[in-house]
């Protein structure tokens, strides 16, 4: 009996020992450890990881576009001008924003130059700013030519007037016939220029002016007549056949038969490619390309090198030249 008692006691001791070894020592009833990870800590780590990834990424092409390390400025000092209205940009590329527009024949001074993508740009001083201009549209500045020999000019003018006074009616008639003969059919005359045009209309106008030194009708009347009582819209390139057309005060236009008609300028303004006025935001589409408004003509020429702004010149009829 005592033997069995000792065996039973040994069995109880062994069972308790095993239980103490296997059971965990942590307090399983503590609610702060019921989760294997702290959500706040986990979220903070994820956020930190995302920030580290973002900061370690290489800058995008757009971010490095305006980095001055992509081009090198070199000293360059010279005076230039442009024969067209030229965009001035914040950096030496057409990807930079336009900050100002250089007027034709306006003098500017270059302070540096840079070569980017095989294109040469000049850093110029303009209205107390330093902006970049494409060298492709700049030429060395030239002073405007001035007439110094006033006495000779006055003498020639007096001789011309005296000769005119001495002419009889027959000579005047011959002179008038000669003046009429100088006008060629389908030609626009302004300043000292004679620009040939074609009646292309909207279907062919752009192709015509792109094919050679021509202007073309586009909106309004497809065929210019000078007597139809409606608007004729002409287009032409600048630089090109319509160079400086916005400075003209008067036009002489001939029809296909050589009949000449005189027009005087009423309005000059600028619009974008959607015919929205640059200064007032008005929509001029119908006024430019429509047929209304009586016997008149409207000329359109590019103002900027990227063709996004256009000169518009409106002129009204003064009748036929006899």
C-alpha positions, 0 to 999 in steps of 0.5 A: 500500500505504501508502495502505491502511495509513493508511485501516485505522489511521484506521478503528481510531481511529474505532472506539475513539473511538466505543466510549469515548463510548457505553460507561458509565463506571460499574462495572457489576460493583459489586453495590451498584448492581444495583437501581434503588432501596434497599428500606429507603429505599423502605419508610421513605418509604412509612411516613413518607407513611402517617404524614403522611396519618394525622396530616393526616386530620380527627378522626372524629365519635367523637373530637370527641364529648367535646370541650368546645369543642362546648358552652359552660358558663355560670355557674348557681347553684341547688339542685335535686332529681329525683323519679326516679333520675337518671343523672349523666354526664361531659358534657352529652349521653346519649352520655357515660358514666354516672358515678353515679345521683342518688336521688329527692329528693336535694339537689344544687347546680348550678354551671354550665349548658350548652345542647347540641342544644337540650337544657339540662344542669346541672353539679352537685356530687355526691359530690365530683365535678362531673357533668352532669344533664338539666334535664328531670328536675330541679326546684327543691329543696324541703325535706320537709314536717314536722308542727310542731303535735304537740299538735294531732295528739295531741289528734286522735288521743286523740279518735279513740281515745275515739270508737272505745272508745265505739262499740258492736258495731253501729258497728264492723260499719258501719265495717268495711263502710265500709272494705271498700266503699272498695276498687275492683275491679282496683286496687293500693293502696300508700302513699296511691295507688290504681293501676288495673290490667288483666289484659293478660299478656305479649301486651298488658301493655306496650301497656296501661301505655303507653296511659294511667295503668294497671298491668298483669299481664305474667309469672306469672298473666295474671289476678290472683286472690289465691287461685291460689297462684302468682306474679302479675307486675305492670309499671308506669311510673316516673315514673308509676303506680309512682312510689316503689313500691320504698319501700312495705312493704305492698300491698292488691290487689283482683281483678275482683270487688273481693275484697281481699288483703293482701301484705307486702314480702319483697325489693327489688332491682334488675336490668337488662333481661335480669333480671340482678341489679345487685348479685350478677349472678344471673339472676332471670328465672324468679323475676320472671316465673315462676309458682312460689313460692306465693301472691305478687306481683312488681312491676317499675318503671323505675329509670333514665331510659333504662329499662336498670335496673329496680326489683323488689319481691317481696311474699308473701300475708297472706290475704284482707281480710274 
